[in-house]
Amino acid sequence: MSTPITDHRPTDRAELSGPLIVTEHAGLAEQLLRLCAAAGAEPQLLTTPPPRAEWEAAQLVLVGDDLAERCAGLTRRAGVLLLGLDLDDGDVWVRAVQLGAEHVLFLPDAQAWLLDRIADAAEGVGPPALTVAVLGGRGGGGASTLACALAVTAARLGHRTMLIDADPLGGGLDILLGGETAGGLRWPDLAGSRGRVNGTELAKALPELHHLTALSWDRGDTLAIPPEAMRSVLAAARRRGGLVVLDLPRHLDAAAGQALEQADAGLLVVPAELRALAAADRVVAAARMRLADLRVVVRVPGPTGLTGGEIARHLGLKLAGELPPEPGLPLDVERGSPPGIRAKGPLARFCGGFLSEVMPPAPVPTIEGGQL
């Protein structure tokens, strides 16, 4: 017989960051509370079916099979998981359907998966960020410039944006953003990251420049990070939603390869030059092994009149667009103004058009009683 347990409601409702747990089973409740503690989540534990308002408000609901039938009459909603108590009880699947549960889980087998779901609820995780990788077809092709402009434009349009510098030999994107002296973590501080990294805490620890967060390199001796660190940090960035822009090196090391595998789309920047076209062939061959949606951005004009369409056909890529020179860009960068800061310049126009194609509209800020 299970030891009786009592309801637990946080004294400060604002601190409720974890799931709603509904069970009378002491052993199951103990396991779930332990998982919540490991995820840094403050749960609410009820031993009876919850009021409708609490049932509907919780981001995640964990229902013990002992109370599944009594909760079956509550409103159907997403984010309900049923915790089975007996592996040999085939009727648990029937009760899951009646409850409207997304999954049936058994502990301890599903512990790792459930820990991630609880941590997601604690972070308020929604749809993952669109992740766009930017690569150069040749050295000095303008990939870092485009990556910065894309991030600056996205932030100006109201998207939650993080710019990640994955090129240790690029000099540091914080310089392009005019923030080399800004406080906050750089890659060497995160090289030891493993497992799950909290996306909200990561963003708070990074420099905020031009309304975006940026993860860059410092001017120290660290020239590489482990792929496990890239995987953990990028996964945390993606969980925050919005847009993540990756500036990748042409020669993909293990960490850059890991980043490219997590990207949703890629932009390859190629000047309209024969040598750049030849160099880009090799970059395309390596990148396509890890990313299906790779598009080419052609910097024009070139010395021989090559067009964007001709370069795209040669590379076998979709043409994302042609990019003419940006007047005043070198001087802007020297003065600490990032690429894309000129809202009517060629960079910002290209980035705005690309973002309107691949991103949903940014949410409109609101105040009580209507829109701003």
Backbone hydrogen bonds, N-H to C=O, Kabsch-Sander energy under -0.5 kcal/mol:
donor,donor_aa,acceptor,acceptor_aa,energy
8,H,45,L,-3.4
13,R,11,T,-0.7
15,E,12,D,-2.0
16,L,13,R,-1.4
17,S,15,E,-0.8
17,S,42,E,-0.7
18,G,42,E,-2.0
20,L,60,L,-2.8
21,I,19,P,-0.6
21,I,44,Q,-3.6
22,V,62,L,-2.9
23,T,21,I,-0.5
23,T,46,L,-2.0
26,A,24,E,-0.7
29,A,25,H,-2.6
30,E,26,A,-2.3
31,Q,27,G,-1.9
32,L,28,L,-2.5
33,L,29,A,-2.6
34,R,30,E,-1.9
35,L,31,Q,-2.0
36,C,32,L,-2.2
37,A,33,L,-2.1
38,A,34,R,-2.0
39,A,35,L,-1.7
40,G,37,A,-1.0
41,A,36,C,-3.0
44,Q,19,P,-2.1
45,L,8,H,-2.5
46,L,21,I,-3.0
46,L,44,Q,-0.5
55,W,51,P,-2.3
56,E,52,R,-2.4
57,A,53,A,-1.6
58,A,54,E,-1.5
61,V,79,G,-2.8
62,L,20,L,-3.1
63,V,61,V,-0.6
63,V,81,L,-2.8
64,G,22,V,-3.0
64,G,62,L,-0.5
65,D,83,L,-2.2
67,L,64,G,-1.9
68,A,65,D,-0.7
71,C,67,L,-1.4
72,A,68,A,-0.7
72,A,69,E,-0.6
74,L,71,C,-1.8
81,L,61,V,-2.9
81,L,79,G,-0.5
82,L,103,H,-2.6
83,L,63,V,-3.0
83,L,81,L,-0.5
84,G,82,L,-0.8
84,G,105,L,-2.9
89,D,86,D,-1.8
90,G,88,D,-1.1
92,V,89,D,-1.4
93,W,90,G,-1.2
95,R,91,D,-2.1
96,A,92,V,-1.8
97,V,93,W,-1.7
98,Q,94,V,-2.2
99,L,95,R,-2.0
100,G,96,A,-1.6
101,A,96,A,-2.3
102,E,80,V,-3.2
103,H,80,V,-0.7
105,L,82,L,-2.9
110,A,106,F,-2.2
111,Q,108,P,-1.9
114,L,110,A,-2.7
115,L,111,Q,-2.4
116,D,112,A,-1.6
117,R,113,W,-1.7
118,I,114,L,-2.6
119,A,115,L,-2.3
120,D,116,D,-2.4
121,A,117,R,-2.1
122,A,118,I,-2.2
123,E,119,A,-1.9
124,G,120,D,-1.0
125,V,120,D,-2.6
126,G,239,R,-0.7
129,A,238,R,-2.6
130,L,242,G,-2.5
132,V,130,L,-0.6
132,V,244,V,-2.7
133,A,131,T,-0.5
133,A,265,A,-2.7
134,V,246,L,-2.8
135,L,267,L,-2.7
137,G,269,V,-3.5
141,G,138,R,-1.6
146,L,142,G,-2.1
147,A,143,A,-2.7
148,C,144,S,-2.4
149,A,145,T,-2.3
150,L,146,L,-2.7
151,A,147,A,-2.1
152,V,148,C,-2.9
153,T,149,A,-2.5
154,A,150,L,-2.2
155,A,151,A,-2.4
156,R,152,V,-2.1
157,L,153,T,-1.8
158,G,155,A,-1.4
159,H,154,A,-2.4
162,M,243,L,-2.1
163,L,213,T,-2.7
164,I,162,M,-0.5
164,I,245,V,-3.2
165,D,163,L,-0.5
165,D,215,L,-3.1
166,A,164,I,-0.8
166,A,247,D,-2.4
170,G,167,D,-1.7
175,I,172,G,-1.2
176,L,172,G,-0.8
177,L,173,L,-1.8
178,G,175,I,-1.5
179,G,174,D,-3.7
182,A,179,G,-1.4
185,L,205,A,-2.6
187,W,216,S,-2.7
189,D,186,R,-1.4
190,L,186,R,-0.7
190,L,187,W,-1.9
191,A,187,W,-0.7
191,A,188,P,-0.6
193,S,190,L,-2.0
202,L,198,N,-2.3
203,A,199,G,-2.2
204,K,200,T,-1.9
205,A,201,E,-1.5
205,A,202,L,-0.5
206,L,202,L,-0.8
206,L,203,A,-0.7
209,L,207,P,-0.6
209,L,212,L,-2.7
212,L,209,L,-1.2
213,T,161,T,-2.1
214,A,207,P,-2.0
215,L,163,L,-2.9
216,S,214,A,-0.6
229,A,226,P,-0.7
230,M,226,P,-1.7
231,R,227,P,-2.6
232,S,228,E,-2.2
233,V,229,A,-2.7
234,L,230,M,-2.7
235,A,231,R,-2.0
236,A,232,S,-1.9
237,A,233,V,-2.3
238,R,234,L,-2.5
239,R,235,A,-1.7
240,R,236,A,-0.7
240,R,237,A,-0.9
241,G,238,R,-1.4
243,L,160,R,-3.0
244,V,130,L,-2.8
245,V,162,M,-2.7
246,L,132,V,-2.8
247,D,164,I,-2.5
248,L,134,V,-2.6
248,L,246,L,-0.7
252,L,250,R,-0.9
253,D,251,H,-0.7
257,G,253,D,-2.6
258,Q,254,A,-1.9
259,A,255,A,-2.1
260,L,256,A,-2.5
261,E,257,G,-1.8
262,Q,258,Q,-0.9
262,Q,259,A,-0.8
263,A,259,A,-0.5
263,A,260,L,-1.0
264,D,131,T,-2.7
265,A,131,T,-1.7
266,G,293,D,-2.4
267,L,133,A,-3.0
268,L,295,R,-3.2
269,V,135,L,-3.0
269,V,267,L,-0.6
270,V,268,L,-0.6
270,V,297,V,-2.9
272,A,299,R,-2.2
273,E,271,P,-2.7
277,L,273,E,-2.2
278,A,274,L,-2.2
279,A,275,R,-2.3
280,A,276,A,-2.4
281,D,277,L,-1.2
282,R,278,A,-0.7
282,R,279,A,-0.7
283,V,279,A,-1.3
284,V,280,A,-2.8
285,A,281,D,-1.9
286,A,282,R,-1.9
287,A,283,V,-2.8
288,R,284,V,-2.7
289,M,286,A,-0.6
290,R,287,A,-1.9
291,L,287,A,-1.6
294,L,292,A,-1.4
295,R,266,G,-2.7
296,V,318,K,-2.6
297,V,268,L,-3.2
298,V,296,V,-0.5
298,V,321,G,-2.0
299,R,270,V,-1.9
299,R,297,V,-0.5
300,V,298,V,-0.6
300,V,323,L,-1.4
304,T,272,A,-0.5
305,G,302,G,-0.7
311,I,307,T,-2.0
312,A,308,G,-2.6
313,R,309,G,-2.3
314,H,310,E,-2.2
315,L,311,I,-2.3
316,G,312,A,-1.2
317,L,312,A,-2.1
318,K,294,L,-0.8
320,A,296,V,-2.8
320,A,318,K,-0.7
321,G,296,V,-1.0
323,L,298,V,-3.2
329,L,326,E,-1.8
332,D,328,G,-2.3
333,V,329,L,-2.4
334,E,330,P,-2.0
335,R,331,L,-1.6
336,G,333,V,-1.6
337,S,332,D,-3.0
341,I,338,P,-1.7
343,A,341,I,-1.0
345,G,342,R,-1.9
349,R,345,G,-2.4
350,F,346,P,-2.5
351,C,347,L,-2.8
352,G,348,A,-2.7
353,G,349,R,-2.1
354,F,350,F,-2.5
355,L,351,C,-2.8
356,S,352,G,-2.0
357,E,353,G,-1.0
357,E,354,F,-0.6
358,V,354,F,-1.9
359,M,355,L,-2.7
367,I,370,G,-2.6
370,G,367,I,-2.4
372,L,365,P,-1.8
